[in-house]
Amino acid sequence: MQIAILGCGYVGLVSGACLAEIGHSVVCSDNDEGKIRTLIAGGLPIYEPYLSEIVTRNVAAGRLSFTADLGEAVRHGDVVFICVGTPPLQDGDADLSAIDGAARLIAVEARSSKLVVEKSTVPMQTGQKLTRALAIYGRNSKNSFTVASNPEFLREGTAVLDFLHPDRIVIGVSDEPAETKLREIYRPILEQSALPCPIHQRDCPTKDTPALLVTSINSAELIKHACNSFLAVKISYANLIADICEKMGADVEEVMRAMGLDPRIGPAFLRPGLGFGGFCLPKDIQAFIRLGEKAGVDVSLLRSAELINKRRIDHFLTNATHWLWTLKDKRIGVLGLSFKPNTDDIRFAPAVDLIGRLLQEHAQVRVYDPEAMAKTRELFPAIHYGADAYEVAEGSEALMIVTEWDSFRDLDWPRIRSLMQRPLVLDGRNLLNGKEMVAMGFEYQGVGIPPAETWGPNAAQPVEAPLAQRLRT
Ligand code: UDX
């Protein structure tokens, strides 16, 4: 099938490359000419495992191309996927101006009728507005436009695998031809046996055939927000339990393990730590809160989840201050900058908030991340960027683990201990084994581990509210 992709961000690039991989002819377009130049030259504007090999293979096979001429892309596609950004506005609402812009472009540039598919995350009822916009902008054309919703459930870092081996595919449609077309597009994925493994059997999950859910457009739009907000609530719940564990004397890892074994709860998204970041969960829960408020629904559950998340850095710094007394002039190493491992994305990353706060306290900040250094440098040009974790550890009075990259677990920790001025590790993701760390001579603080069991010479009650408040202001 001939497919156009508007927007070459994470969603657009991964979707475009994977749709080409399963046999479609795809033209991807973006109004950022620099991004398109990079793509045409064989580069990628983002780091995403497996994406590079899939893009290279499909460009070579002539199934995938890139153009800065959005009209050309629209004319190529019988089906046009809108994958443009919907960033948060000041009040938390999603900014839909790029969706409106895409509607105008499609209506004006189309030379034939199109199925227009929303893939960007949008609030409910956007499909209706998009249908209206296409009719208004295309009022002088003979072409007709049908709208469908096909939310993405791609996690950064595993987006290619998520696309090609999904748990479910949701298509929100208002008529049968749209359903038939979308079924046809996803047929190779729905019939997994027909899909040659793009990852060359490496890491390729053997999954059951994904479920296909055909819903109304409104339901499809709601499913996306409902899923992401639920995940956010689950993480905040784990963090709430972690705080109780710290205060009252239990180990959150033990509690979460037991909770996760209940099939009604499940183990995923119960990892406590510095909270959820990235460009989806924080903005989606905000937009969902706004949507609920406008609908006159009580959204206090979502508000609380959001608030708990916003306070994670306060809590972490309160504990840090307990160990370090004051942060001023302390040399502090930060390991991990991306909002989660296996990505270079730092949008709404806890590390960004944390570094800002450490600088406010006049700490000397030294950082390292396997992928996200370049993007962080744009935000914080004046801090020290280490060549590796060892350089960051050198002379530090504390090492903060902010993103749980696997490679950090495998570091030569005895070497790190010998390099540090004070061997204190504040593990914001419970990446390491506290007992082993103490056995190696570290002072160690995880998340949700009570002070009595926070092994180390200075173990005592963490300081309470007044200091936390001082750090906040
Ligand atoms: C999310 C959704 O998972 C995905 O389905 C959707 O399409 C896009 O948004 P992503 O933003 O890539 O994906 O990240 P995700 O894996 O959901 O993690 C979000 C944040 O939550 C990260 O900062 C992560 O560190 C944090 N997290 C996750 C926790 O703090 N604890 C957990 O148990 C899980």
Residues whose N, C-alpha, C, O or C-beta is under 5 A from the ligand:
A	BS01	UDX	E152 F153 L154 R155 E156 I235 A268 F269 L270 R271 G275 F276 G277 G278 F279 C280 L281 F339 K340
